[in-house]
């Protein structure tokens, strides 16, 4: 398990120079927009009522889950028939029914036959900014919370997000706890060493929690970012610029490698016939010319560096053209919570892309990523749960459930997958006593489930309710709000 931790103070760029080799080449092949279509807010049509600030009206400050089976996530176990007492946003007591005294006036939640686990994290998420309407912001934040995602690491910085983060923490908006990455430091926006040093200092002073590394950076500019980040004490993570390479990023102390970026280039066969091929051909066929005997050394190098990885497996199937057809993706139930215009843009992009990609190469690429993830986990590399939502057919909150199932399909155990979104996140942040487990003193971010998630991660979607910083949202309230969001985006 990596020991380096993120220390906290308590755009995706549409240019071919700033996108990975694979996405840049595939986008060019598809003859569509220079980047995958993103989820943009629609014009306000009908207002969606925001939840009341802070705790729900009439909800007491103390909540007790009675007779519940606790999945504490400190190790792989279930503690049966417990009472979990929450007061003022914190877990204050966990113990057997009958031994924990529930105060008069506390809200009692019947947990008999149910399972209580920590809330999940989205470790590569995107948050609204700019001129986004308040209704849209509320909806995005709620979609995360509704799915048990109580923590989001934002990786598309924007100054407006500071106000969103503050409003959430003050109880003025309902949403997950937020950590904010800077605007993308890409080859388009950071072209010189002087740019790098200036922007690192500006982003640190502005209050961003980490620097988002993106594509297209030269080795000299990347090194200037690293040196300045160390001077001002701000971590850096995200993509791996091709010119820097995986080993360069690991040696530089990059804290996260998001999307398993650049591993496939590092695993290319020494005698690959594609080494001098045009970028488009390399992008489409490189997965057919890999030396998988290199994987153990890559995994060990990652472990030694203390870097964490964020897989984003299902999204990459879409971006590589290896997913189901657009018509099947359009049947996903969660797309009704996305503006219709955005969904149609996604579908058109997928159709165009899949007409042109090398399907054999795309599928080989995806299978390599799954085998790589299993090898990284087996080597003791820290895995963090993330899905890159909102993104093309990656709907906030819902995409985390698809991510977890894909990780199991790659060979991880349910416990490993759940750990990547709970305890691991707190360790990564350097705050293992703050959240991520069900134990006294931890922040009360919790999911109440109808079935055991350690038996099947799909059970995480079988909610009885979600608690975010001590506020209890029963499933009936969640479904009522989801229905309003869907109605707001319905085509008339």
Protein Blocks (a to p, Z undefined) as FASTA:
>chain_A
ZZbdcdddddddfbfklgcfklmmmmmmnopafbdcdddddddfbdcddddehjaehiaf
bdcdehiacdehlagcddehiadddeehiafbdcdehjaccdehiacddfehiacddddd
dfbdcddehjbcfklmmmmmmmmmmnopabdcdfbdcfklmmmmmmmmnopagcdddddd
dddddfklmmbfklmmmmmmmmmmnopabdcddehiafklmmmmmmmmmmnopadedddd
fklommlmmmnopabdghhioklmmmpcfklcklmgcfklmmmmmmmmccfklmmmmmmm
mmmnopacdfklmlmmmmnopaccfklmmmpmklmmgcfklmmmmmmmmmmmmmmmcfkl
mmmmmmmmmmmmmmmmmnopacdddehiacehiaghjlmmmmmmmmmmnopafklmmmmm
mmmmmmmnopaklgopacehiacdddddfbdfklomklmmmcfbdceehiacdfklmmmm
mmmmmmmmpcZZ
